[in-house]
Structure formats: structure tokens, C-alpha cells
Amino acid sequence: MNFWKELKNNKPKGIMVLAPMADVTDSAFRSIISKYGKPDVTWTEFVSADGLFLGGYDALIKDLSYTEAERPIVAQFFTSKPEIMEKAAELAVDLGFDGIDINMGCPDKSIEKQGAGAGLIKNLKLAQEIILAAKRGASKNGKNIPVSVKTRIGYNKNELENWLPALLETNPAVITIHARTRKEMSLVPARWEHIKRAVEIRDSFVDSLGNKSETLIFGNGDVIDLKDAEAKVLETGCDGVMLGRAIFGNPWLFSKTTSREDVSIPDRLRVMVEHTKLFEKTLSHKSFAIMKKHYKAYVHGWDGAKELRMKLMEAKDSNEVGEIIEEYIKGL
């Protein structure tokens, strides 16, 4: 059931995956990405496990919708409660996900107040309990889908020497490390030398039974494209790279044959309209304003882009966006 091992064997230049980003990598955008430049693995947006089981199920279950085109797909959850994490993992199995990921890196203060996200870096024992709980839930009905973790190098400072071995003791399938501390947020450049050190720690790790770790180490932070990602795999020895912000306005990011620059401006705009219509159709529970952050990314880099963006910011629905773009393309 561990698709990660198969990918590792088939991806000598590294496994390239899509980062989970709230109100960005929703099911509509993931469908567009899967069509125009599919990553090796996709992640859902992070979902509150507490919310699912303590009163918000009907709203949050929509964030776990996906299509077969997105496989393999991983459901990401956050919580500080092992018993709730176990339930969330069971749900992921029931929904047919290929893997489960635990967010232990989000710096959002409201999430940290719950003891979740990056707050778990300060509580090694609880972090371990949550991973083990996820593994119990993930083995429901004999399926045993892989559990992974996304985290940072530390909270206020680099804590990899203690933090990473604590995670490795629970033997997750993958640990993705954002190469900054929680304190640094994204305010300083990602320091990929720490990813190299993480690989060294993994390679030298031996568990209580004398077994070497088979956990894959992924790096994350400031990666601009696939070429850059492959260079970082060579530089650090990591098993894969998670790309995040580079996907904005660029559904072709993971394509091996087509770059954004290869696509004409009219065709980029048509894909943007396709994305908008899919968002409106499948995510009616979300505010249409969420789409507008995508317009800033799709529409830039040419004369007249600013004026077009201003018009799009005033649009109220997909029909209006389509009309604006159709008229704009006619004038090119």
C-alpha cells in the first residue's frame, strides 16, 4: 500500500509534490493542475480534524473532495488530540485517500493555541502520539495507507538534532521539512543546508530494534521550478521536493513538456477562466473572492496586464470573468 516506495524507485531525480496551501490548492485548482502539469503527488488543503468531529463535519468534508485524476492524493489534517487524529485517519481510509499527512509546521496562531501545527515542535511526546494514532487509523480494515508529516526545522531556532529523531522513531513514510523555523515564517530565505543535514540524520538513525530508517526526507521552501527542485535534490540528497508558492498562476509548473512561457497569453487566460468556472461549480460554499488571489498570479508580465487585473477584481462571478477575458483577447 506504500506508494511512496514505488515512487522512490521510479524517480531518480526526486519525487516532486504539490504543497498543501489553504484557500489555494482546493479541489478546483488541483483539477486544473492535474490536467496541465500533474505533480507526482497532490495534497489536499489542510483540514481541522477537530472541526470534522467536534461540530463542523458538513462544511469541512467538502475540503476533502477530490477526483481520480489527482491520484496519488494525500489528505492533510491538523489536531493536537491523538484520538481525533485516529478518527481522521480512519475517515481518510474510508474516503479512498492514498495517504495521510499531519501538519506540524503551520505558524497560524489560532492553530498553535490548540497545540497543533508548529506548536507540536515544542511537544515531542505528543507529536509522536499523534503520528502513532494516525497510523492506527490508517490501518483500518487492513488497508494500512502511509502516514507522513510536514514540519519545520524548529520553532524559535534550528532543532533538527532533537526534533527529527523524535519523528523518525515513529517511522512515518515521509517527513517534509520546510527549511525555516516557525519564528522565521517566510521572512528569510529557506536554508537548504538544513535539508542536507536532515538527510544525514535520517541516514545515521537506528531505531530501538536496530533498524535503519526508511523514512523519505523531502525539502520545501523557495523552490522556483522543477529544474531548481532537481538541483536541490542533487545538492542535499533528499528524496523529493515540495513546491508551493511557485504554483500560483502556473498550472504548468510540474509539466515536463510545457512551461508557462510556452503558453500564449490568450491560452493562459482561457485556463484561468476554466479554473474560475470549475471553482464556482464545485466550491459554491467558498467565497468567490478566493479566486481573485489567483487572478493576480495569472495576469502579470505583459503590457496591459495591470488594467486587466483591475477589471477582474471587480467581477462578481465566472460569467463576468469570461466576458472580460473574451473581450480582452479580441483586442490583442
C-alpha positions in Angstrom: 0.0 0.0 0.0 3.0 2.3 0.4 3.0 4.1 -3.0 6.0 6.2 -1.7 8.4 3.3 -2.1 7.3 2.7 -5.7 7.8 6.4 -6.5 11.2 6.4 -4.9 12.3 3.6 -7.1 11.0 5.3 -10.3 12.1 8.9 -9.7 15.9 9.1 -9.7 15.8 13.0 -9.9 13.5 13.1 -6.9 9.7 13.0 -6.2 8.1 16.3 -7.0 4.9 17.1 -5.0 2.4 19.9 -4.6 2.3 21.7 -1.2 -1.0 22.0 0.7 -2.0 25.7 0.8 -5.2 26.9 2.5 -7.6 28.6 0.0 -5.2 27.9 -2.8 -4.8 24.2 -3.5 -8.5 23.5 -3.3 -10.1 20.7 -5.4 -10.8 23.1 -8.4 -7.2 24.2 -8.7 -5.9 20.7 -8.1 -8.1 19.5 -11.0 -6.6 22.2 -13.3 -3.1 21.4 -12.2 -3.7 17.7 -12.8 -4.8 18.5 -16.3 -2.0 20.8 -17.3 1.0 19.7 -15.3 0.5 16.9 -12.8 2.8 16.6 -9.8 3.9 13.1 -8.6 1.6 13.5 -5.6 -1.0 16.1 -4.6 -2.1 17.2 -1.1 -5.5 18.5 0.0 -5.7 21.8 1.8 -5.1 21.2 5.5 -8.3 20.3 7.3 -9.1 20.6 11.0 -9.6 17.1 12.4 -11.2 18.7 15.5 -13.6 20.5 13.2 -14.6 17.3 11.4 -15.5 15.5 14.6 -16.5 18.3 17.0 -19.2 20.0 15.1 -18.1 21.1 11.6 -18.3 17.9 9.6 -20.7 19.1 6.9 -18.7 22.1 6.0 -15.2 20.6 6.2 -15.9 17.3 4.4 -16.2 19.4 1.3 -12.5 20.2 1.6 -11.7 16.5 1.3 -13.3 16.1 -2.2 -11.0 15.1 -5.0 -11.0 13.4 -8.4 -9.3 10.3 -9.6 -7.1 12.4 -11.9 -5.3 13.7 -8.8 -4.0 10.4 -7.6 -2.0 9.6 -5.7 -3.5 12.1 -3.3 -2.8 12.7 0.4 -5.3 14.1 2.9 -3.7 16.6 5.4 -5.0 17.1 8.9 -4.1 19.1 11.9 -5.0 18.5 15.6 -3.4 18.1 19.0 -5.7 15.3 20.0 -4.4 11.7 19.2 -7.9 10.2 19.5 -9.2 12.7 16.9 -6.3 12.1 14.6 -7.1 8.4 14.7 -10.6 9.2 13.6 -9.5 11.5 10.8 -7.1 8.8 9.5 -10.0 6.3 9.5 -12.1 8.8 7.6 -9.3 9.2 5.0 -9.2 5.5 4.5 -13.0 5.4 4.1 -12.8 8.2 1.5 -10.2 6.3 -0.5 -7.1 8.6 0.0 -3.7 7.2 -0.9 -2.0 8.7 2.2 -2.4 10.8 5.3 -0.3 13.8 6.2 -0.1 15.5 9.6 0.6 19.3 9.7 3.2 20.0 12.3 4.5 23.2 10.7 1.7 25.8 10.3 2.5 29.0 12.2 -1.1 30.3 12.4 -1.6 31.5 16.0 -5.1 30.1 16.2 -3.9 26.7 15.3 -0.9 26.9 17.7 -3.3 27.9 20.5 -4.9 24.4 20.0 -1.4 22.9 20.4 -1.4 21.9 16.8 0.6 22.9 13.7 4.1 24.2 14.6 3.1 24.1 18.2 3.8 20.4 18.2 7.5 21.1 17.6 7.5 22.1 21.3 5.9 18.8 22.4 7.8 15.8 21.1 5.9 13.2 23.1 2.5 14.5 21.9 3.8 14.7 18.3 4.8 11.1 18.5 1.4 10.1 19.9 -0.4 11.8 17.1 1.7 10.1 14.4 1.1 6.7 16.1 -2.6 7.4 16.3 -2.7 8.3 12.6 -1.1 5.0 11.9 -3.7 3.1 13.9 -6.5 4.9 12.0 -4.7 4.4 8.7 -4.6 0.6 9.2 -8.4 0.4 9.4 -9.8 -2.7 7.6 -6.4 -3.9 6.8 -5.6 -1.1 4.3 -2.7 0.5 6.1 -2.1 3.6 3.9 1.1 5.5 4.6 1.3 8.4 7.1 3.6 11.4 6.6 4.5 14.6 8.4 5.0 18.2 7.2 7.0 20.3 9.6 9.8 22.9 10.0 13.5 22.8 11.2 12.5 24.1 14.6 10.3 26.6 16.5 12.5 29.5 17.6 15.8 28.0 16.4 17.1 25.0 14.4 16.1 22.0 16.5 16.6 19.2 13.9 19.1 17.3 16.1 16.3 16.5 18.6 13.1 17.1 16.6 13.9 14.9 13.6 15.0 11.8 15.5 11.8 12.0 17.7 9.7 11.9 14.5 11.9 9.1 12.9 11.2 6.9 16.0 7.6 6.7 14.8 8.7 5.6 11.3 6.5 7.8 9.1 6.6 7.2 5.4 7.8 10.8 4.6 8.9 13.8 6.5 8.7 17.1 4.6 10.8 19.8 6.1 10.3 23.5 5.5 13.8 24.9 5.7 12.9 27.7 8.1 11.9 27.9 11.8 8.4 28.8 12.9 9.7 32.1 14.1 11.2 32.9 10.7 7.9 32.3 9.0 8.8 33.0 5.3 10.6 36.2 6.2 14.1 34.9 5.5 15.5 32.7 2.6 15.0 29.0 3.1 18.2 27.4 4.2 18.6 24.2 2.3 21.8 23.2 4.1 19.4 22.1 6.9 17.7 19.7 4.5 21.1 18.2 3.8 21.7 17.8 7.5 18.2 16.2 7.9 19.2 13.6 5.3 22.4 12.9 7.3 20.4 12.5 10.5 18.0 10.1 8.8 20.8 8.1 7.3 22.5 7.6 10.6 19.3 6.9 12.6 18.8 3.5 14.1 15.6 2.6 16.0 15.4 0.7 19.3 15.3 -2.6 17.3 18.4 -1.8 15.4 16.7 -1.0 12.1 17.8 1.9 9.9 15.2 4.4 8.9 13.4 4.1 5.6 11.6 7.4 6.0 11.9 9.6 3.0 13.1 13.2 3.5 11.5 16.0 1.4 12.6 19.6 1.3 10.4 22.7 1.0 11.0 26.4 0.7 11.7 28.9 -2.1 11.8 26.4 -4.9 11.0 28.2 -8.2 10.6 25.3 -10.7 11.3 21.7 -11.5 14.9 22.4 -12.6 15.6 24.2 -9.3 14.0 21.3 -7.4 16.1 18.7 -9.2 19.2 20.8 -8.4 18.3 20.8 -4.7 17.8 17.0 -4.7 21.4 16.7 -6.1 22.7 19.3 -3.6 21.1 17.8 -0.5 20.5 14.1 -1.2 16.8 14.5 -0.2 14.3 12.1 -1.7 11.9 14.7 -3.0 10.8 18.4 -3.1 7.5 20.0 -2.2 6.7 23.1 -4.3 4.3 25.7 -3.1 4.1 29.3 -4.0 5.6 28.7 -7.4 2.3 27.1 -8.5 0.4 30.5 -8.3 -0.8 31.4 -11.8 1.2 28.5 -13.2 -0.7 25.2 -13.6 2.1 24.1 -15.9 4.7 24.1 -13.1 5.0 20.3 -12.9 4.8 19.7 -16.6 7.8 18.0 -18.2 7.0 19.4 -21.6 5.3 22.8 -21.2 6.4 25.8 -19.3 4.2 28.9 -18.5 6.3 30.8 -21.0 5.4 28.3 -23.8 1.8 29.1 -23.4 0.3 32.1 -25.2 -1.3 34.9 -23.2 -4.8 34.1 -24.6 -4.4 30.4 -23.7 -3.2 31.3 -20.2 -6.3 33.5 -19.8 -8.6 30.7 -21.1 -7.2 28.3 -18.5 -7.8 31.0 -15.9 -11.5 31.2 -17.0 -11.7 27.4 -16.9 -10.3 27.4 -13.4 -12.8 30.1 -12.4 -15.8 28.1 -13.7 -14.7 25.0 -12.0 -14.2 26.8 -8.7 -17.7 28.3 -9.0 -19.2 24.9 -9.9 -17.5 22.7 -7.3 -16.8 25.1 -4.4 -20.0 27.1 -4.1 -19.5 27.0 -0.3 -16.4 29.2 -0.6 -16.3 32.9 -1.2 -15.7 33.9 -4.9 -13.2 36.4 -3.6 -10.7 33.5 -3.1 -10.4 33.2 -6.9 -9.1 36.8 -7.1 -5.8 36.0 -5.5 -5.3 33.7 -8.5 -6.0 36.5 -10.9 -3.1 38.5 -9.6 -0.8 35.5 -10.4 -2.3 34.5 -13.8 -2.4 38.1 -15.1 1.1 39.6 -14.9 4.2 40.1 -17.0 2.9 41.9 -20.1 1.8 45.4 -21.1 -1.9 45.8 -20.2 -1.9 43.2 -17.5 -2.4 45.7 -14.7 -5.5 47.1 -16.3 -7.0 43.7 -16.9 -6.4 42.7 -13.3 -8.2 45.7 -12.1 -11.3 44.7 -14.2 -11.1 41.2 -12.9 -11.0 42.3 -9.3 -14.5 43.9 -9.8 -16.0 40.7 -11.3 -18.7 39.0 -9.3 -18.9 35.6 -11.0 -17.4 33.3 -13.6 -19.7 34.6 -16.4 -18.5 38.1 -15.8 -14.9 36.9 -15.8 -15.4 35.0 -19.1 -16.9 38.1 -20.7 -14.0 40.3 -19.6 -11.4 37.8 -20.9 -13.2 37.2 -24.2 -13.3 41.0 -24.9 -9.7 41.4 -23.9 -8.5 38.5 -26.1 -10.3 40.1 -29.1 -8.3 43.3 -28.6 -4.9 41.6 -28.5 
